[in-house]
Amino acid sequence: MPRFENTALTRRQMLWLAGGGLASLALVACGGKSETVEPQTVTPEETEVQEPDVVEDVSTEGGPETAGATGKSMVVYFSWSGNTRSMAERIVRASGADVWELVPEEPYPEDYDACTDEALAEQRAGTLRAYQGDVDGWDSVETVFLGYPIWWMDLPQITKAFVADHDWAGKTVVPFCSYYSSGWTGTPETLAETCGGATMLEGIALAQGDLPGALDDIDGWYASLSL
Ligand SMILES: Cc1cc2nc3c(=O)[nH]c(=O)nc-3n(C[C@H](O)[C@H](O)[C@H](O)COP(=O)(O)O)c2cc1C
């Protein structure tokens, strides 16, 4: 798993800016040509690449007994650098759900810039990312905690692939995500549209900079779902 120093890079100018009260924006400068994904007043000179802080050594051992949700629950997640995985582990601990990690058939580059380039290219092309294997016993799963990092203001293409491949009718979907600064960027609404026939519950989104401390929010959030 890649590990990064918490330093800002300037080789490629990019900013993941502010969800919550602020508008979201991604601005890329490629080969001197800037492209604004969502128009904002920030100029390329004001932007910088932010590499992810990565939560390390998040143990799920020694926690409380798992509660066990009603019906069969499963945490399905993708994580490139570990932050969403740390959330998944806490949700497993809180819920007693089974867990399944989406692993790309073709791994994403470990280099941050190369990964962002590849992710943007496949998002623009609309190419879905194949993953290894599949969940066991999908038909009997009632509640799916679906986790992902925000990638280019959207779901990663591997998450979209998983959604497209499965029948969501009658399932309860609870999204969770990790992001740098842009927040959900509408991904629960995207899931509501694409997980046909599912009931969506209120998810949890954590900024990477608030990890690992914010993982403690997961227990209260999970309890609030009353599953
Ligand atoms: C390809 C790529 C695209 C990203 N796009 C965004 C974005 O649009 N908004 C944002 O806030 N963070 C963005 N990030 C930062 C990740 O969402 C953040 O680092 C997250 O915590 C990573 O989770 P993970 O460790 O589970 O992969 C991006 C990171 C990568 C690698």
The ligand as an SDF file (V2000), in Angstrom:
LIG
                    3D

 31 33  0  0  0  0  0  0  0  0999 V2000
   -7.3860    9.9120   -8.3340 C   0  0  0  0  0  0  0  0  0  0  0  0
   -7.7130   10.7960   -7.1460 C   0  0  0  0  0  0  0  0  0  0  0  0
   -8.6960   11.7540   -7.2490 C   0  0  0  0  0  0  0  0  0  0  0  0
   -9.0710   12.4910   -6.1300 C   0  0  0  0  0  0  0  0  0  0  0  0
  -10.0920   13.4160   -6.2510 N   0  0  0  0  0  0  0  0  0  0  0  0
  -10.4830   14.1060   -5.1410 C   0  0  0  0  0  0  0  0  0  0  0  0
  -11.5670   15.0250   -5.2120 C   0  0  0  0  0  0  0  0  0  0  0  0
  -12.1830   15.2290   -6.2510 O   0  0  0  0  0  0  0  0  0  0  0  0
  -11.9200   15.6830   -4.0720 N   0  0  0  0  0  0  0  0  0  0  0  0
  -11.2500   15.5030   -2.8860 C   0  0  0  0  0  0  0  0  0  0  0  0
  -11.5910   16.1200   -1.8980 O   0  0  0  0  0  0  0  0  0  0  0  0
  -10.2290   14.6180   -2.7980 N   0  0  0  0  0  0  0  0  0  0  0  0
   -9.8440   13.9200   -3.8870 C   0  0  0  0  0  0  0  0  0  0  0  0
   -8.8280   13.0110   -3.7970 N   0  0  0  0  0  0  0  0  0  0  0  0
   -8.2660   12.7190   -2.4720 C   0  0  0  0  0  0  0  0  0  0  0  0
   -8.9060   11.4360   -1.8870 C   0  0  0  0  0  0  0  0  0  0  0  0
  -10.3100   11.4600   -1.9450 O   0  0  0  0  0  0  0  0  0  0  0  0
   -8.4770   11.2950   -0.4230 C   0  0  0  0  0  0  0  0  0  0  0  0
   -7.0720   11.2670   -0.3590 O   0  0  0  0  0  0  0  0  0  0  0  0
   -9.0570   10.0460    0.2260 C   0  0  0  0  0  0  0  0  0  0  0  0
   -8.8840   10.1420    1.6210 O   0  0  0  0  0  0  0  0  0  0  0  0
   -8.3330    8.8100   -0.2690 C   0  0  0  0  0  0  0  0  0  0  0  0
   -8.9500    7.6670    0.2660 O   0  0  0  0  0  0  0  0  0  0  0  0
   -8.2170    6.2590    0.2090 P   0  0  0  0  0  0  0  0  0  0  0  0
   -6.9930    6.3780    1.0970 O   0  0  0  0  0  0  0  0  0  0  0  0
   -9.2230    5.3070    0.7460 O   0  0  0  0  0  0  0  0  0  0  0  0
   -7.8440    5.9780   -1.2070 O   0  0  0  0  0  0  0  0  0  0  0  0
   -8.4120   12.2940   -4.9060 C   0  0  0  0  0  0  0  0  0  0  0  0
   -7.3840   11.3470   -4.8110 C   0  0  0  0  0  0  0  0  0  0  0  0
   -7.0290   10.6110   -5.9180 C   0  0  0  0  0  0  0  0  0  0  0  0
   -5.9290    9.5720   -5.8130 C   0  0  0  0  0  0  0  0  0  0  0  0
  1  2  1  0
  2  3  1  0
  2 30  2  0
  3  4  2  0
  4  5  1  0
  4 28  1  0
  5  6  2  0
  6  7  1  0
  6 13  1  0
  7  8  2  0
  7  9  1  0
  9 10  1  0
 10 11  2  0
 10 12  1  0
 12 13  2  0
 13 14  1  0
 14 15  1  0
 14 28  1  0
 15 16  1  0
 16 17  1  0
 16 18  1  0
 18 19  1  0
 18 20  1  0
 20 21  1  0
 20 22  1  0
 22 23  1  0
 23 24  1  0
 24 25  2  0
 24 26  1  0
 24 27  1  0
 28 29  2  0
 29 30  1  0
 30 31  1  0
M  END
$$$$
